[in-house]
Structures are given as C-alpha cells and as structure tokens.
Amino acid sequence: MKNLNQTSLEISAMGLGCMGMSEFYGQTDDQNSLRILEQAFDSGINFFDTADTYGHGHNEKLLAQFIAHYRNQRDAIVIATKFGIVRDQNHYERRIDNTPNYIRQACEASLTRLGIEQIDLYYCHRRQTEVPIEDVTGTLSDLIRQGKIKSFGFSEISAQSLKRANAVAPVTAVQSEYSLWSREPEQELLQTCSELNVEFVAYSPLGRAFLTADLNPATMDAQDFRKHLPRLQRDSFQKNQLLLEKFSQICASWKHSNAQVALAWLMGKFTHVTPIFGTRQSRYLHDNLKANEVMLSDIQIQQLDQLFSPEHIQGDRYPQAGWAGIEKF
C-alpha cells in the first residue's frame, strides 16, 4: 500500500480499471464482473477506477453493488470516477464539458449512482479548452470544501496545464495512457508529476491487451472498440507483432508472463506510477497480481525501453474521435 499523494488515502500498488465491465470490449456480464471485483479486493486491490461515461452510468451502478457488499469496509475502498465526456447512447463520438454547473451536476449524479456520500478521487476526464483550467480547479476545490469529494485529478492533460492547475490547488493524481508501447508521458509529464508530488495513474498498462499476446483483431467481438484502433489495423498490427514476438521471447527467458513484465516495468521505472489494469477473467487478475513479485533490474528495464522505443511503434493510439479533449504532451 502507498499513500495517495496529498491525501490520507492509501492505495494498492496496482488498481483495477473497470471500464470494460460495462462497455467497449464486447459483451458484458454483471455477475461475473462483481465476482472479479470481489476477488480483486480480497486479493489486496483497493483502488477502483470508473467514470460516468462508461456504459452511460452503468459502470458506476455496478460498482455501487460491489461497494454495498463491503459496506463495513467502505473506508478501505478507494473509488476514482470522472466527469467531462458527454456521449449519446451507443456512440463513441463525444463532446467535452468542463463548465462549473456541469461539474457540480455530474458529481451529484455520480454520487447517486455509486451510492456513496463522498468520491475519493474525482478526475476531469478530458479538457474543454474554452474553460480555463483554473476555473475547473476552483470548482473541484469547492466540491472538496463541500465534502462531495476527497481529492481531484486530471486525465490526459499536458505538463503545462498540470502546473497551472496545481498553482490553484494541490492536484492529487494525473491519469494518462502509459505502457511499453505508449511512452508519451516520459517526454515531460512524468517528471512534472514527480516534482509536484502528484501520483501518475497509468491506464491501459498492457496496451489494451496487445502486450499480453492474447489479442487477435480478427476474432474480436463486433462491439469491441479496439477493432478501430490504428495500431491494430492490418499493416500496423503486423509490424507491431514483430515487436511483440521479441517481447514474448524476453518474458519467457525471464520466466514471467508478458503481463507481469509489462506491469513490473511500469512500477520499476517510477515510484510515483500506479498502473490500473482491466480484466473480466480470474486467471488474468491473478496473473497480473503476481507482477508485484517481479523485480526488474536496471539493465532489464533499459532492454525493454530500447525494444519499445517510440519510433518502433506503428500507428496512433486512438482513432480521430478518441482524441477529443486530449492535450498533446
């Protein structure tokens, strides 16, 4: 366990991203998802990540059932949710809203769906550039004073925006995609987080399962949004597969699974990084948890850095619609 910066909250070394339990990765099963949530908590994970846009509120309601099951241990569970992405039902396209009235309304709606009195960590999911980040930070600070949230953070913002926000009030966490094949935060954001004592939460730490070597675009569910990711399109996928084959060989020689090495790489490089992986299967959950036992040497980390040097990766990490509200690093 480690302290979530600038709060009294303690979080596990890794968290569980819950998005796929409601949307984007094909068919869902609430009862199975609840079992995974309980297994994760019973295995030591206490940091759970959701958002109001996941399943249009379904994901928060799912977590409410999980929280109710452990009502006597509520203080031991850290819930992170988000606001800012507005989507129509069954559509990936979105608009971004960071206006003060919307933030307050979204917070109340999330509290109701989650069935809790206070959100532990409340993220601005994406940035609306027309609204100054100082105004967003001020609104979130008001929510802290009102007891609606314990802390706040931002997702997919630049280092410069983080500095501006933190000058208004302490930012607890920044969440961005970060993995062996998504290295953009290393340009400046990770260093800025360290300097400001801000936790960096890495989502998609397994490259949306690509790094596990268990992902095949040809057999994906029709509703799986990864079918549209540029990195998984035919030519890019074939070139990225060559990197994956080398990575799999390295992991096998080190006697660890691909997922364990990918997660251990993140935790070994920076002490202020907390990866949040997503899964709907017990075997993957328990395999991922073993990453806590993997200690990579500096030489091993450097070997992986070189293998997955950004110029070796083919294709963007999002289709065009997915870039809405993402600040360039």
BAZA-849338 format. One record per residue (C-alpha): residue number from 1; chain; x, y, z. Coordinates in Angstrom, 3 decimals, padded with zeros to 6 digits. Layout:
   nr  kette         u         v         w
  NUM      A         X         Y         Z
...
This chain:
   nr  kette         u         v         w
    1      A   000.000   000.000   000.000
    2      A   001.124   003.563  -000.591
    3      A  -000.239   006.959   000.288
    4      A  -002.135   008.731  -002.459
    5      A  -000.248   011.989  -002.616
    6      A  -001.596   014.959  -000.681
    7      A  -004.398   012.915   000.907
    8      A  -004.877   010.426   003.745
    9      A  -005.939   007.779   001.222
   10      A  -003.878   004.602   000.898
   11      A  -003.963   002.700  -002.367
   12      A  -002.665  -000.649  -003.545
   13      A   000.384  -000.794  -005.809
   14      A  -001.943  -001.530  -008.729
   15      A  -005.567  -000.639  -009.299
   16      A  -008.400  -002.167  -011.280
   17      A  -009.812  -000.307  -014.262
   18      A  -013.490  -001.165  -014.559
   19      A  -014.438   000.318  -017.951
   20      A  -014.520  -002.981  -019.820
   21      A  -017.085  -004.382  -017.399
   22      A  -019.703  -002.098  -018.931
   23      A  -018.687  -001.133  -022.454
   24      A  -016.162  -001.026  -025.294
   25      A  -014.786  -004.595  -025.032
   26      A  -017.724  -006.677  -026.207
   27      A  -020.434  -008.488  -024.276
   28      A  -020.628  -007.864  -020.533
   29      A  -021.772  -009.971  -017.575
   30      A  -022.587  -008.120  -014.356
   31      A  -022.490  -011.146  -012.091
   32      A  -019.109  -012.197  -013.406
   33      A  -017.838  -008.622  -013.070
   34      A  -018.968  -008.469  -009.445
   35      A  -017.070  -011.689  -008.752
   36      A  -013.924  -010.179  -010.283
   37      A  -014.323  -007.010  -008.203
   38      A  -014.675  -009.046  -005.037
   39      A  -011.722  -011.278  -005.925
   40      A  -009.610  -008.205  -006.625
   41      A  -010.470  -006.634  -003.257
   42      A  -009.946  -009.890  -001.385
   43      A  -006.550  -010.204  -003.111
   44      A  -005.347  -006.805  -001.953
   45      A  -006.532  -004.335  -004.606
   46      A  -008.433  -001.435  -003.070
   47      A  -008.191   001.168  -005.881
   48      A  -011.043   001.015  -008.401
   49      A  -011.358   003.273  -011.434
   50      A  -014.608   004.140  -013.203
   51      A  -016.267   007.097  -014.999
   52      A  -019.753   008.408  -015.570
   53      A  -019.424   007.810  -019.311
   54      A  -018.615   004.072  -019.023
   55      A  -021.813   002.373  -020.093
   56      A  -023.591   005.713  -019.640
   57      A  -023.631   005.321  -015.857
   58      A  -023.841   001.528  -015.806
   59      A  -020.269   001.121  -014.556
   60      A  -020.831   003.351  -011.545
   61      A  -024.036   001.467  -010.708
   62      A  -022.135  -001.814  -010.977
   63      A  -019.525  -000.525  -008.536
   64      A  -022.326   000.562  -006.206
   65      A  -023.320  -003.095  -005.829
   66      A  -019.729  -004.024  -005.059
   67      A  -019.364  -001.205  -002.515
   68      A  -022.628  -002.196  -000.819
   69      A  -021.317  -005.747  -000.416
   70      A  -018.372  -004.347   001.578
   71      A  -020.282  -001.544   003.302
   72      A  -018.487  -002.223   006.597
   73      A  -015.138  -001.748   004.841
   74      A  -016.020   001.362   002.829
   75      A  -013.079   003.301   004.271
   76      A  -010.705   000.671   002.871
   77      A  -012.015   001.100  -000.700
   78      A  -010.741   003.977  -002.855
   79      A  -013.099   004.921  -005.671
   80      A  -011.982   007.115  -008.563
   81      A  -014.531   008.364  -011.063
   82      A  -014.584   011.046  -013.752
   83      A  -016.618   013.746  -015.456
   84      A  -016.293   015.650  -018.699
   85      A  -017.114   013.271  -021.565
   86      A  -020.659   013.525  -022.898
   87      A  -021.797   010.863  -025.379
   88      A  -025.012   009.728  -026.979
   89      A  -026.141   006.180  -026.261
   90      A  -024.213   003.567  -028.272
   91      A  -021.919   006.165  -029.887
   92      A  -018.161   006.552  -029.467
   93      A  -018.124   010.191  -030.634
   94      A  -018.219   012.662  -027.772
   95      A  -018.253   016.286  -026.708
   96      A  -016.377   017.672  -023.714
   97      A  -017.943   019.732  -020.915
   98      A  -015.892   021.316  -018.106
   99      A  -018.287   024.111  -017.152
  100      A  -018.816   024.640  -013.413
  101      A  -022.543   023.850  -013.498
  102      A  -021.903   020.637  -015.407
  103      A  -019.156   019.550  -012.993
  104      A  -021.448   020.042  -009.989
  105      A  -024.340   018.214  -011.665
  106      A  -022.078   015.369  -012.804
  107      A  -020.680   014.987  -009.283
  108      A  -024.154   014.708  -007.744
  109      A  -025.181   012.173  -010.389
  110      A  -022.068   010.047  -009.773
  111      A  -022.596   010.119  -006.009
  112      A  -026.156   008.883  -006.525
  113      A  -025.176   006.099  -008.933
  114      A  -022.281   004.967  -006.725
  115      A  -024.431   005.072  -003.591
  116      A  -021.747   006.878  -001.596
  117      A  -021.534   010.196   000.233
  118      A  -018.086   011.207  -000.958
  119      A  -015.959   010.416  -004.014
  120      A  -012.364   009.595  -003.071
  121      A  -010.720   010.818  -006.283
  122      A  -012.617   012.860  -008.885
  123      A  -010.975   013.308  -012.282
  124      A  -011.610   015.760  -015.062
  125      A  -011.777   013.052  -017.736
  126      A  -010.973   015.297  -020.716
  127      A  -010.263   019.006  -021.100
  128      A  -012.570   021.580  -022.662
  129      A  -010.073   024.212  -023.763
  130      A  -012.659   027.006  -023.718
  131      A  -012.909   026.688  -019.926
  132      A  -009.731   027.833  -018.139
  133      A  -008.204   025.037  -016.110
  134      A  -008.027   027.437  -013.181
  135      A  -011.843   027.588  -013.204
  136      A  -012.087   023.784  -013.297
  137      A  -009.681   023.528  -010.382
  138      A  -011.634   026.129  -008.441
  139      A  -014.889   024.232  -008.913
  140      A  -013.258   020.980  -007.785
  141      A  -011.808   022.739  -004.747
  142      A  -015.325   023.900  -003.873
  143      A  -016.515   020.286  -004.034
  144      A  -013.801   019.327  -001.548
  145      A  -014.899   022.067   000.823
  146      A  -018.493   020.865   000.490
  147      A  -017.442   017.305   001.364
  148      A  -018.557   015.896  -002.007
  149      A  -015.074   014.699  -002.964
  150      A  -011.863   013.996  -001.051
  151      A  -009.406   014.825  -003.818
  152      A  -009.229   015.557  -007.533
  153      A  -007.100   014.976  -010.582
  154      A  -006.977   015.268  -014.358
  155      A  -006.800   012.755  -017.185
  156      A  -004.763   013.266  -020.349
  157      A  -003.527   016.791  -019.638
  158      A  -000.189   018.335  -020.506
  159      A   002.581   019.163  -018.056
  160      A   001.930   022.885  -018.521
  161      A  -001.778   022.512  -017.715
  162      A  -000.896   020.473  -014.642
  163      A   001.371   023.260  -013.401
  164      A  -001.407   025.815  -013.892
  165      A  -003.947   023.682  -012.062
  166      A  -001.621   022.855  -009.202
  167      A  -000.888   026.561  -008.702
  168      A  -004.570   026.997  -007.760
  169      A  -004.924   023.939  -005.505
  170      A  -002.996   020.692  -004.939
  171      A  -003.680   018.108  -007.645
  172      A  -003.666   014.560  -006.281
  173      A  -003.308   012.494  -009.451
  174      A  -002.934   012.613  -013.210
  175      A  -004.176   009.712  -015.289
  176      A  -002.914   009.037  -018.803
  177      A  -002.294   006.094  -021.056
  178      A   001.161   004.734  -020.371
  179      A   002.716   001.410  -021.237
  180      A   005.656  -000.069  -023.081
  181      A   004.048   000.935  -026.365
  182      A   002.580   004.281  -025.259
  183      A   005.534   006.258  -023.911
  184      A   004.390   009.887  -024.418
  185      A   004.249   010.748  -020.669
  186      A   008.012   010.265  -020.498
  187      A   008.510   013.452  -022.537
  188      A   007.710   015.781  -019.619
  189      A   004.549   014.820  -017.735
  190      A   006.055   012.119  -015.509
  191      A   008.836   014.427  -014.365
  192      A   006.370   017.226  -013.643
  193      A   004.205   014.878  -011.582
  194      A   007.244   013.869  -009.554
  195      A   008.253   017.475  -008.947
  196      A   004.734   018.442  -007.800
  197      A   004.177   015.299  -005.706
  198      A   001.324   014.184  -007.970
  199      A   000.595   010.469  -008.406
  200      A   000.659   009.259  -012.006
  201      A  -002.024   006.657  -012.731
  202      A  -001.252   004.645  -015.867
  203      A  -004.290   003.336  -017.705
  204      A  -004.079   000.653  -020.412
  205      A  -000.743  -000.517  -018.939
  206      A  -000.966  -003.681  -021.036
  207      A  -001.503  -001.826  -024.290
  208      A  -005.215  -002.714  -024.326
  209      A  -004.131  -006.371  -024.017
  210      A  -001.817  -006.226  -027.037
  211      A   001.235  -006.744  -024.833
  212      A  -000.212  -009.946  -023.377
  213      A  -000.008  -011.648  -026.801
  214      A  -003.620  -012.789  -026.353
  215      A  -005.172  -010.165  -028.634
  216      A  -006.337  -011.051  -032.136
  217      A  -008.272  -008.347  -034.019
  218      A  -009.714  -010.981  -036.352
  219      A  -011.603  -012.703  -033.517
  220      A  -012.721  -009.626  -031.563
  221      A  -016.347  -009.100  -030.646
  222      A  -018.147  -006.801  -033.092
  223      A  -018.697  -004.318  -030.243
  224      A  -015.017  -004.190  -029.275
  225      A  -013.793  -000.645  -029.954
  226      A  -010.218  -001.894  -030.313
  227      A  -011.125  -003.080  -033.800
  228      A  -010.880   000.581  -034.803
  229      A  -007.543   001.408  -033.159
  230      A  -004.963   002.428  -035.793
  231      A  -002.272   000.309  -034.124
  232      A  -004.372  -002.791  -034.637
  233      A  -005.164  -002.220  -038.301
  234      A  -003.696  -004.754  -040.704
  235      A  -000.315  -003.270  -041.722
  236      A   000.411  -001.636  -038.368
  237      A  -000.690  -004.720  -036.467
  238      A   001.642  -006.968  -038.468
  239      A   004.620  -004.682  -037.833
  240      A   003.786  -004.315  -034.146
  241      A   003.514  -008.101  -033.930
  242      A   007.225  -008.352  -034.695
  243      A   007.957  -006.312  -031.560
  244      A   005.523  -008.419  -029.578
  245      A   007.236  -011.635  -030.636
  246      A   010.586  -010.324  -029.370
  247      A   008.934  -009.190  -026.143
  248      A   007.321  -012.603  -025.615
  249      A   010.678  -014.287  -026.090
  250      A   012.277  -011.999  -023.497
  251      A   009.483  -012.613  -020.982
  252      A   009.744  -016.355  -021.449
  253      A   013.504  -016.221  -020.871
  254      A   012.873  -014.289  -017.640
  255      A   010.233  -016.861  -016.632
  256      A   007.412  -014.354  -016.247
  257      A   004.244  -013.746  -018.227
  258      A   004.079  -010.838  -020.646
  259      A   001.590  -009.033  -018.412
  260      A   003.758  -009.420  -015.326
  261      A   006.798  -007.959  -017.073
  262      A   004.823  -005.077  -018.612
  263      A   003.367  -004.121  -015.230
  264      A   006.661  -004.604  -013.391
  265      A   008.368  -002.343  -015.941
  266      A   005.956   000.469  -015.058
  267      A   006.338   000.062  -011.302
  268      A   010.097  -000.415  -011.546
  269      A   010.770   002.741  -013.559
  270      A   008.953   005.235  -011.333
  271      A   007.842   005.000  -007.713
  272      A   005.033   007.504  -008.291
  273      A   003.333   005.427  -011.015
  274      A   000.291   003.273  -010.238
  275      A  -000.906   001.085  -013.121
  276      A  -004.604   000.234  -013.375
  277      A  -005.253  -002.834  -015.485
  278      A  -008.636  -004.065  -016.604
  279      A  -009.830  -007.651  -016.758
  280      A  -013.000  -009.719  -016.672
  281      A  -011.314  -013.065  -016.047
  282      A  -009.983  -014.504  -012.795
  283      A  -006.934  -016.082  -014.391
  284      A  -005.780  -012.761  -015.783
  285      A  -006.475  -010.999  -012.495
  286      A  -004.291  -013.387  -010.513
  287      A  -001.584  -013.488  -013.181
  288      A  -001.393  -009.688  -013.193
  289      A  -001.218  -009.525  -009.408
  290      A   001.994  -011.562  -009.481
  291      A   003.678  -008.542  -011.071
  292      A   004.070  -007.276  -007.504
  293      A   006.632  -010.029  -007.009
  294      A   008.663  -009.243  -010.139
  295      A   011.710  -007.054  -009.582
  296      A   013.354  -005.992  -012.836
  297      A   016.961  -004.851  -012.837
  298      A   018.008  -001.534  -014.362
  299      A   019.535  -003.464  -017.244
  300      A   016.280  -005.320  -017.895
  301      A   014.308  -002.069  -017.819
  302      A   016.739  -000.498  -020.277
  303      A   016.413  -003.523  -022.566
  304      A   012.643  -003.081  -022.677
  305      A   013.000   000.682  -023.153
  306      A   015.104   000.073  -026.231
  307      A   012.859  -002.627  -027.661
  308      A   009.771  -000.430  -027.391
  309      A   011.398   002.830  -028.370
  310      A   008.524   005.045  -029.651
  311      A   009.819   005.134  -033.227
  312      A   009.351   001.359  -033.377
  313      A   005.587   001.582  -032.765
  314      A   003.323   001.709  -035.804
  315      A   000.038   003.661  -035.770
  316      A  -001.674   006.168  -033.473
  317      A  -003.147   005.057  -030.165
  318      A  -006.631   006.446  -030.932
  319      A  -008.862   006.919  -033.970
  320      A  -009.709   010.561  -034.715
  321      A  -012.804   010.712  -032.480
  322      A  -010.829   009.459  -029.499
  323      A  -008.545   012.498  -029.420
  324      A  -011.298   014.869  -028.256
  325      A  -010.193   016.618  -025.063
  326      A  -006.710   015.058  -025.015
  327      A  -003.912   017.573  -024.577
  328      A  -000.762   016.872  -026.516
  329      A   002.262   016.081  -024.391
